[in-house]
Amino acid sequence: MSENLCAVDAEATSLSVVYHGETMRFHAIWLRDNAQDEHTRVGGSGQRLLTLTDIPNNTRIASAHISGERLLVTFSPDHYQTQYDLAWLRQHRYDKVAYRSAPWVASTIETWNHDRQASLVVGDWRQMTAQPKAKADWLACFLCDGFGVINVGDTRDGALHEVIAQFGYVRETNYGSLFNVRTEVNPSNLAFTGLGLQAHTDNPYRDPVPTVQILYCLENSAAGGENMLVDGFACALRLYQETPEYFEVLSRYCARFEYVEKGNTILRSKRPMIELCADNQIRAIRFNNRSFAAPVDVPFEQMETYYAAYRAFAKIIDDPTMEISFKLNPGECFLVDNTRVLHARKGYSGSGNRWLQGAYADIDGFRSTYDVLEEAV
């Protein structure tokens, strides 16, 4: 095993650590701000006890050395002493971060297309509720793929709330804590008809959008009505590969979305169809032809290009090679990351019954549940 070494730079503003053959660099101010001791953070929650202005502006490294698996540091001018776990430092290293000019997705997710159909797995609800590992495994797939299917086996009205409660919390909207998806007379939303629906993300007119959607099947004897899923991140990356100029305008200029229910609800938002982080990581997709409002944030010189890009993106989303499809049986449900995965529905006939219930949640609860389970398991 290679020796762990530490060296402080000449100005004492940073240090370098050789840990198991890897060289890592950290600034003095970063180390002081991210100390893990009881004087800097609350045990358990890890919340900081200090503000940045409590730390001297001219913080330097007075001394530093390695003892076993820990780095011991003394800072000046306040002579503060603390220590760091070397494995924690390797996990939080930042000296390899580089700006990426091309769009990218987080390493924790996998993009997919129609090929994902062959490995579609339906989670077993009884196992998930009885075995923490089974629940953690399903959540790991959900967070990686952006969707998951579960066979609950319960066809009670409102059973979807019990599913959400296993992972997070219901996000109540103007549709209530749940909504019914079935044919209605004079529907307020096209989702409540037998028409087919283009792949879309839900509620792009809301700010913030619900980040998880669940659709739960109670009855499904109508012909047709298959559900389809499309990985919006995969579509965005394909658009970039085929026509970078189109990707650029859809990620630079804001689309507008709107939903109006007279006398009850008016919802409007302004966001790009393809939203990027500052480092070009793809953050979210917003695509919904039904609620797309007149775009007014695109320069005149770019509007034709914008519409060409919108059309090209829609064609990729509609491409059968990008989708997976399945027909839910009563007692089954699927959940999607509504910032990434678009869902669609094929049209269905007026004979038979098709009754799904939908609800919204937020993905932070799902991530928290997964992290807690992983730590415990």
C-alpha positions in Angstrom: 0.0 0.0 0.0 1.4 3.4 -0.9 2.2 5.9 1.8 -0.2 8.8 2.5 1.6 12.1 2.3 0.6 15.8 2.9 2.3 19.0 1.7 1.3 22.7 2.2 1.8 25.2 -0.6 4.2 28.1 -0.2 1.5 30.7 0.6 -0.2 28.3 3.0 -3.5 28.9 1.2 -3.9 25.2 0.1 -2.5 21.8 0.7 -2.1 18.6 -1.3 -2.6 15.1 0.0 -1.4 11.8 -1.6 -3.9 9.2 -0.6 -3.5 5.6 -1.8 -1.6 6.9 -4.8 -4.1 9.7 -5.6 -3.2 13.4 -5.3 -5.9 15.7 -4.0 -5.8 19.4 -3.4 -7.9 21.5 -1.0 -7.9 25.2 -0.2 -7.5 26.4 3.4 -10.9 28.3 3.4 -12.7 25.2 2.0 -11.2 23.0 4.7 -12.1 25.4 7.5 -15.6 25.9 6.2 -16.1 22.1 5.8 -14.7 21.0 9.1 -16.7 18.1 10.5 -16.0 18.6 14.2 -18.6 19.4 17.0 -17.6 23.0 17.1 -18.5 23.5 13.4 -21.4 21.2 12.9 -24.4 19.8 14.8 -24.0 16.1 15.4 -26.6 14.0 13.6 -28.0 16.7 11.2 -24.6 18.0 10.2 -25.8 21.5 10.0 -23.2 24.3 10.3 -22.9 26.2 13.5 -20.8 28.9 11.9 -21.4 31.4 9.1 -18.7 32.1 6.6 -18.2 35.5 8.1 -17.3 33.8 11.4 -14.2 32.4 9.8 -11.2 34.8 9.4 -11.0 36.1 5.8 -7.2 35.5 5.8 -7.4 31.9 6.9 -4.2 30.0 6.2 -2.8 26.6 7.0 -0.4 26.8 9.9 0.5 23.1 9.9 -0.9 19.8 8.6 0.1 16.2 8.8 -1.4 12.8 8.4 -1.9 10.3 11.1 -3.3 6.9 10.0 -6.4 7.6 8.0 -6.9 11.2 9.2 -5.5 14.6 8.2 -4.8 16.9 11.1 -4.8 20.6 10.4 -4.1 23.8 12.4 -5.3 27.0 10.9 -4.1 30.6 11.3 -4.6 33.3 12.5 -7.1 31.8 15.0 -5.0 28.6 15.8 -8.1 26.4 15.2 -7.3 22.7 15.1 -9.4 20.0 13.5 -9.1 16.7 11.6 -10.6 15.1 8.5 -11.2 11.5 7.5 -9.1 10.9 4.3 -11.8 8.8 2.7 -14.3 11.6 3.2 -11.8 14.0 1.6 -11.5 11.7 -1.4 -15.3 11.6 -1.7 -15.5 15.4 -1.7 -12.5 16.3 -3.8 -13.0 19.0 -6.3 -9.6 19.6 -8.0 -10.6 17.4 -10.9 -13.8 19.4 -11.7 -13.6 20.8 -15.3 -16.1 22.7 -17.3 -17.9 20.6 -19.9 -18.9 22.3 -23.1 -21.2 19.5 -24.1 -24.4 18.6 -22.2 -24.1 15.6 -19.9 -26.1 13.7 -17.3 -25.2 12.6 -13.8 -23.2 9.4 -13.4 -25.9 8.1 -11.1 -28.5 7.7 -13.9 -28.7 5.7 -17.1 -30.4 7.0 -20.2 -32.5 4.5 -22.2 -34.6 4.0 -25.3 -36.8 1.2 -26.6 -34.1 -1.4 -25.8 -35.1 -0.9 -22.1 -38.4 -2.7 -22.9 -36.6 -6.1 -22.8 -35.5 -5.6 -19.2 -38.7 -4.0 -17.8 -39.3 -5.3 -14.3 -42.5 -5.0 -12.2 -41.7 -4.5 -8.5 -43.5 -6.8 -6.0 -45.2 -4.6 -3.4 -45.3 -7.3 -0.7 -41.6 -7.8 -0.9 -40.9 -4.1 -0.9 -43.0 -3.4 2.2 -41.6 -6.4 4.1 -37.9 -6.3 3.1 -36.0 -3.0 3.4 -33.4 -4.3 0.8 -36.2 -5.0 -1.8 -37.5 -1.5 -1.2 -34.0 0.0 -1.5 -33.3 -2.0 -4.7 -36.5 -0.7 -6.3 -35.7 2.9 -5.4 -32.2 2.5 -6.8 -33.7 1.5 -10.1 -36.2 4.3 -10.0 -33.6 6.9 -9.3 -31.3 5.5 -12.1 -34.0 5.0 -14.8 -36.4 7.8 -13.8 -39.4 5.4 -13.6 -40.6 2.3 -11.9 -43.6 -0.1 -12.1 -45.1 -1.8 -9.1 -47.7 -4.6 -8.7 -49.6 -3.6 -5.5 -52.6 -5.8 -6.1 -55.0 -3.5 -4.3 -57.9 -1.9 -6.3 -59.3 0.3 -3.5 -60.0 3.9 -4.3 -57.1 6.0 -3.0 -54.6 3.1 -2.7 -52.0 5.1 -4.5 -51.6 7.3 -1.4 -50.3 4.3 0.5 -47.7 3.8 -2.3 -46.5 7.3 -2.0 -46.4 7.1 1.8 -43.7 4.4 1.5 -41.4 6.8 -0.3 -42.3 10.4 0.4 -45.3 12.7 0.7 -48.3 13.6 -1.5 -48.0 16.9 -3.3 -51.5 18.4 -3.3 -52.5 20.6 -6.3 -55.6 22.2 -7.7 -56.6 18.7 -8.8 -56.7 17.7 -5.2 -54.5 15.0 -3.4 -55.5 12.6 -6.3 -57.3 12.9 -9.6 -59.2 10.3 -11.6 -58.2 9.6 -15.2 -61.2 8.3 -17.1 -63.6 9.5 -19.8 -65.8 12.4 -18.6 -68.5 14.5 -20.1 -67.2 18.1 -20.6 -63.8 17.3 -19.2 -61.5 20.1 -17.9 -58.4 18.4 -19.2 -57.7 16.2 -22.3 -56.3 13.6 -20.0 -59.9 12.9 -19.0 -60.9 11.8 -22.5 -60.3 8.6 -24.5 -58.0 10.4 -26.9 -54.3 9.4 -27.3 -51.8 11.8 -25.7 -48.4 12.8 -26.9 -45.6 12.0 -24.6 -45.3 14.9 -22.1 -44.2 16.0 -18.7 -47.0 16.9 -16.4 -47.8 20.4 -15.0 -45.0 22.4 -16.7 -47.2 25.5 -16.0 -46.6 25.0 -12.3 -43.6 26.5 -10.5 -42.2 24.4 -9.1 -43.4 21.4 -11.0 -44.2 18.2 -9.1 -41.2 16.1 -9.5 -42.8 12.7 -9.2 -46.1 11.5 -10.7 -47.9 8.2 -10.0 -50.6 6.6 -12.1 -52.5 3.8 -10.5 -54.8 1.4 -12.3 -58.1 0.5 -10.7 -59.9 -0.8 -13.9 -58.7 -1.5 -17.4 -61.0 -3.5 -19.6 -61.1 -1.0 -22.5 -59.3 -1.8 -25.7 -56.1 0.2 -26.1 -54.9 2.8 -23.7 -51.4 1.4 -23.3 -49.0 3.6 -21.4 -45.8 4.8 -22.9 -42.7 6.2 -21.4 -39.8 8.2 -23.0 -36.5 9.2 -21.5 -36.4 13.0 -22.0 -32.7 13.1 -21.1 -31.9 10.6 -23.9 -34.0 12.6 -26.3 -32.2 15.8 -25.4 -28.8 14.2 -25.9 -29.9 12.8 -29.2 -31.1 16.3 -30.3 -27.6 17.6 -29.4 -25.9 14.9 -31.4 -28.1 15.4 -34.4 -28.4 19.3 -34.4 -26.4 21.1 -31.7 -27.9 24.4 -32.8 -31.4 23.2 -32.0 -30.3 22.0 -28.6 -28.8 25.4 -27.9 -31.9 27.4 -28.6 -34.2 25.1 -26.6 -31.9 25.3 -23.7 -31.1 29.0 -24.0 -34.6 30.5 -24.5 -37.6 30.1 -22.2 -40.8 28.4 -23.2 -44.0 29.5 -21.6 -46.7 27.1 -20.3 -50.2 27.9 -19.2 -53.2 26.2 -17.7 -56.5 28.0 -17.1 -59.7 26.7 -15.5 -62.1 29.6 -15.6 -63.1 30.9 -12.2 -60.8 28.5 -10.4 -57.2 28.2 -11.6 -54.7 30.2 -13.6 -51.2 28.8 -13.7 -48.3 30.1 -15.8 -44.6 29.4 -15.8 -41.5 30.3 -17.9 -38.7 27.8 -18.2 -36.6 26.3 -21.0 -37.8 23.0 -22.6 -34.3 21.7 -21.8 -33.0 23.1 -18.6 -29.3 23.0 -17.8 -27.2 23.6 -14.7 -24.4 26.2 -15.0 -22.0 23.3 -15.8 -24.2 22.0 -18.7 -25.6 19.1 -16.8 -29.1 18.4 -18.0 -31.4 19.3 -15.1 -34.9 19.0 -16.4 -37.2 18.6 -19.4 -40.5 20.4 -19.8 -42.5 19.3 -22.8 -46.3 19.5 -23.1 -47.9 20.5 -26.3 -51.3 20.9 -24.6 -50.2 23.6 -22.3 -47.5 25.3 -24.5 -48.3 29.0 -24.5 -47.2 31.6 -27.1 -43.4 31.9 -26.8 -42.4 35.6 -26.4 -38.9 35.2 -24.9 -37.2 34.3 -28.2 -35.5 37.0 -30.3 -37.1 37.6 -33.7 -34.0 36.4 -35.5 -34.2 33.1 -33.7 -37.9 32.3 -33.7 -37.9 30.3 -36.9 -34.9 28.3 -35.6 -36.7 27.9 -32.3 -39.8 26.4 -33.9 -37.6 24.1 -36.1 -35.9 22.9 -32.9 -39.2 22.4 -31.2 -40.4 20.3 -34.2 -37.2 18.2 -34.2 -37.4 17.6 -30.5 -41.0 16.5 -30.8 -40.1 14.1 -33.6 -37.4 12.5 -31.5 -39.9 12.2 -28.6 -42.5 10.6 -30.9 -40.0 8.2 -32.4 -41.1 4.6 -31.5 -37.4 3.7 -31.0 -37.3 6.0 -28.0 -40.3 4.6 -26.1 -41.3 1.7 -24.0 -44.9 0.7 -23.6 -47.0 -1.5 -21.3 -50.7 -1.9 -20.3 -51.4 -1.6 -16.6 -53.5 -4.3 -15.0 -55.8 -3.4 -12.1 -53.7 -3.1 -8.9 -50.6 -2.0 -10.8 -49.0 1.5 -11.0 -46.1 3.3 -12.4 -44.2 6.3 -11.1 -42.0 8.7 -13.1 -39.5 11.4 -12.4 -41.6 14.2 -13.9 -38.5 16.3 -14.6 -37.0 13.7 -16.8 -39.4 11.0 -18.1 -42.3 11.8 -20.4 -45.4 9.7 -20.4 -48.0 9.1 -23.0 -51.2 7.2 -23.7 -52.5 5.5 -26.7 -56.2 6.1 -27.5 -58.8 3.7 -26.2 -62.3 2.7 -27.2 -65.6 3.7 -25.5 -66.3 0.1 -24.7 -65.2 -1.4 -21.4 -63.8 0.6 -18.5 -60.5 2.4 -17.9 -60.0 4.0 -14.5 -56.7 5.2 -13.4 -56.0 7.5 -10.4 -53.1 9.9 -10.4 -51.2 11.9 -7.7 -48.0 13.9 -7.4 -45.1 13.8 -5.0 -41.6 15.2 -4.9 -38.4 13.3 -5.5 -36.5 14.6 -2.6 -38.6 12.3 -0.3 -37.7 9.3 -2.5 -34.0 10.2 -2.4 -34.1 10.6 1.3 -35.8 7.3 1.8 -33.3 5.6 -0.4 -30.3 7.1 1.4 -31.7 6.2 4.8 -32.3 2.6 3.6 -28.9 2.3 2.0 -27.2 3.5 5.2 -29.2 1.0 7.3 -28.9 -1.9 4.9 
